[in-house]
Amino acid sequence: MAKGAQAKQEVFAKILDTFEGSFMQDDKILRIPCQENGETVEIKVTLTAAKDVLGAGTSSNRAVGPTAVEEFDWSDNGGAAGGKSSVEAAAAADLSETEKANIRKMMEALGL
């Protein structure tokens, strides 16, 4: 049996019990029917066993340690955000101190 096969089946079983009408497709894909804007959509879920175990022995469901995304201050999203064209984005290349600090945090988190 492949690594994580039994664990994946247990997770699939819990999801199937949680979402009424959900079903397995080809024993590999779980489909969950949902209503959106008055029409039915199906969410497809597949599971893959992780090669490396990062959260062993932790008591929370959260990943070990903060990630660069969690540390990034999304509240000040100036610059190219907001649907600006590439010309407008280039013109807005003057970064605020907050943006520079966010970039430094991301670079440190990525080891750059």
NORDA-V681451 format. One record per pair of residues at least 24 apart in sequence whose C-alpha atoms are under 6 Angstrom apart, sorted by the first residue. I is the first residue (numbers start at 1). J is the second residue. If there is no record, write none. Layout:
# NORDA-V681451
{{I & J} {I & J}}
This chain:
# NORDA-V681451
{{4 & 49} {68 & 106} {68 & 109} {72 & 102}}
